[in-house]
Amino acid sequence: MSPLIIAQFIICGICLAIGLLHLAIFSRMSDRRADLFFAFTCLSAAAGALFEGLTYQASTIAGYNLLYRLEINAQALLWFFMVWFIAAFTGAARRWLATLVAAVYALAIMVNTFSPYGILYSDIDALKTSLLPWGEGIIYATGPTNPWRLVADAAWLLMIYLMIESCVRLGRSGQKRRALYFGVSLSVCLGPAYLHGTLVDLDLLAPPFSSVLLLWC
């Protein structure tokens, strides 16, 4: 098994373990809703890592399409639950804004589920191999962009705005250190993830998306 796939399965296992741990915490202290949403976020990340690893080994367009759409749905669920984790952890998020961001991610999941080639592609022309620096090859797809991809981009931008506004409101409430630490942690997660995905979509950077999941873990 290749180093990248092994890394993906390790990431999956770590996220799964963290998710189950926070579920156990919530089962004992049901008032800690932040732990519940963080658990679902981690479990979604685990599913995303698993499907991503399988996608890199796909041998047919049909197989790739199925696995890639499952991967995108898992990643969208990750950010969907992240919305409510931010709201629960900070206690400062505007509820209407959190609901809006979550609704846009829910729409992205629906588009990705019901579009023939997911939210990113209107068609898949071919599967190609990207050669990683250490010589390992991974599979990725090429094809025209789905116009509905703008839904995913809008969700990202709204998520970043939600993060910034919630941390600012938390700091103004007198918890400046908590707001600073949380804001920096989220920035490390959201900033590079958005930049990496955008560069890949513009063909300025080759896959994989593993760096995003490694940053999250």
TALIN-V820722 format. One record per backbone hydrogen bond with DSSP energy under -1.0 kcal/mol. CO is the residue of the C=O (numbers start at 1). NH is the residue of the N-H. If there is no record, write none. Layout:
[[CO/NH] [CO/NH]]
//
This chain:
[[2/6] [3/7] [4/8] [5/9] [6/10] [7/11] [8/12] [9/13] [10/14] [11/15] [12/16] [13/17] [14/18] [15/19] [16/20] [17/21] [18/22] [19/23] [20/24] [21/25] [22/26] [23/27] [24/28] [25/29] [29/32] [31/33] [32/36] [33/37] [34/38] [35/39] [36/40] [37/41] [38/42] [39/43] [40/44] [41/45] [42/46] [43/47] [44/48] [45/49] [46/50] [47/51] [48/52] [49/53] [50/54] [51/55] [52/56] [54/57] [55/58] [56/139] [60/64] [61/65] [62/66] [63/67] [64/68] [65/69] [66/70] [67/71] [68/72] [69/73] [70/74] [71/75] [72/76] [73/77] [74/78] [75/79] [76/80] [77/81] [78/82] [79/83] [80/84] [81/85] [82/86] [83/87] [84/88] [85/89] [86/90] [87/91] [94/98] [95/99] [96/100] [97/101] [98/102] [99/103] [100/104] [101/105] [102/106] [103/107] [104/108] [105/109] [106/110] [107/111] [108/112] [109/113] [110/114] [111/115] [115/118] [120/146] [126/142] [128/140] [130/138] [132/135] [136/132] [138/130] [140/128] [142/125] [142/126] [144/122] [146/149] [147/150] [148/151] [149/153] [150/154] [151/155] [152/156] [153/157] [154/158] [155/159] [156/160] [157/161] [158/162] [159/163] [160/164] [161/165] [162/166] [163/167] [164/168] [165/169] [166/170] [167/171] [168/172] [170/175] [171/174] [175/179] [176/180] [177/181] [178/182] [179/183] [180/184] [181/185] [182/186] [183/187] [184/188] [185/189] [186/190] [187/191] [190/194] [191/195] [192/196] [193/197] [194/198] [195/199] [196/200] [197/201] [198/202] [199/204] [199/205] [200/203] [209/212] [209/213] [210/214] [211/215] [212/216] [213/217]]
//
